[in-house]
Amino acid sequence: MKARRQEKLNSLYQKIISEFMERRLRLKQGIFTVTKVQISERGERLKVYFSVWPDAQEKNVLKFLGASTSELRSHLAGKIDAKFVPELEFLLDDSEKKRRKIETLLKKMK
């Protein structure tokens, strides 16, 4: 798959998945964000990176994602004109946690 097409698909998948999760996931207190989406070169696999705040909600969100993967794939099939919908792989993006840790360490050094 060409790089430009991959970028367009990544952007489109991220938008659709974010909207789906916004409607379906009911966090009483917290924030869910799709931080990055990366389709494989052949288009058979889609890595969905996400973050959750507060961290205590991570287990609930992972459980929800596991239970709703097939529904999300069906939703994607209805929204994107493609031969097939890629397999979804959800990965926790811990870059925000790392940033906070570095920030805390830097404050301690002052």
C-alpha positions in Angstrom: 0.0 0.0 0.0 1.3 3.4 -0.9 2.3 5.7 2.0 -0.1 8.5 1.0 -3.0 6.0 0.9 -1.9 4.6 4.3 -1.9 8.1 5.8 -5.4 8.8 4.5 -6.7 5.5 5.8 -5.1 6.0 9.2 -6.7 9.4 9.5 -10.1 8.1 8.4 -10.0 5.1 10.7 -8.9 7.3 13.6 -11.8 9.6 13.1 -14.4 6.8 12.8 -13.1 4.8 15.7 -13.0 8.0 17.9 -16.6 8.8 17.1 -17.7 5.3 17.7 -16.0 5.1 21.1 -17.3 8.6 22.1 -20.9 7.3 21.5 -20.5 3.8 23.0 -18.0 4.1 25.8 -19.6 5.6 28.9 -16.8 6.7 31.3 -18.5 8.3 34.3 -15.4 10.3 35.0 -12.5 10.1 32.6 -11.2 10.7 29.1 -10.6 8.2 26.3 -8.5 9.3 23.3 -7.5 7.5 20.2 -3.9 8.8 19.9 -2.7 7.1 16.8 -3.9 4.5 14.2 -1.5 2.6 12.1 -2.6 0.3 9.2 -0.2 -2.4 8.1 1.4 -2.2 4.6 -1.0 -4.8 3.2 -4.0 -3.4 5.1 -4.8 -6.6 7.0 -4.1 -5.3 10.5 -4.9 -2.0 12.2 -3.1 -1.0 15.4 -5.2 1.4 17.4 -3.2 3.3 20.1 -5.3 4.9 22.9 -4.9 6.6 26.2 -7.2 6.7 29.2 -7.4 9.1 32.0 -7.5 8.4 34.9 -5.3 5.3 34.8 -7.8 3.5 37.0 -10.2 3.3 34.0 -7.7 1.3 31.8 -9.0 -2.2 32.8 -12.6 -1.1 32.1 -11.8 0.3 28.8 -9.7 -2.7 27.7 -12.6 -5.0 28.7 -15.0 -2.8 26.7 -12.7 -2.8 23.7 -12.4 -6.6 23.7 -16.2 -7.0 24.0 -17.0 -4.5 21.2 -14.4 -5.4 18.6 -16.8 -7.2 16.3 -19.4 -4.4 16.5 -16.7 -1.8 15.8 -15.5 -3.8 12.7 -19.1 -4.0 11.4 -19.4 -0.2 12.0 -16.1 0.4 10.1 -17.3 -1.9 7.2 -20.4 0.3 6.8 -18.4 3.6 6.8 -15.4 2.7 4.7 -15.6 1.5 1.1 -13.0 -1.2 1.2 -12.7 -4.9 0.2 -12.3 -5.9 3.8 -12.0 -4.4 7.3 -8.6 -5.1 8.9 -8.2 -7.0 12.2 -8.1 -4.5 15.1 -5.3 -4.5 17.7 -5.8 -2.2 20.6 -2.6 -0.9 22.3 -2.4 1.3 25.3 -0.4 4.4 24.5 1.6 5.1 27.7 3.5 8.2 26.3 1.4 10.5 28.5 2.4 8.5 31.6 6.0 8.7 30.6 5.7 12.4 30.0 4.2 12.9 33.5 7.0 10.8 35.1 9.7 12.8 33.4 8.0 16.1 34.4 7.9 14.9 38.0 11.6 13.9 37.9 12.5 17.3 36.5 10.6 19.1 39.2 12.4 17.1 41.8 15.8 18.1 40.3 15.0 21.8 40.7 
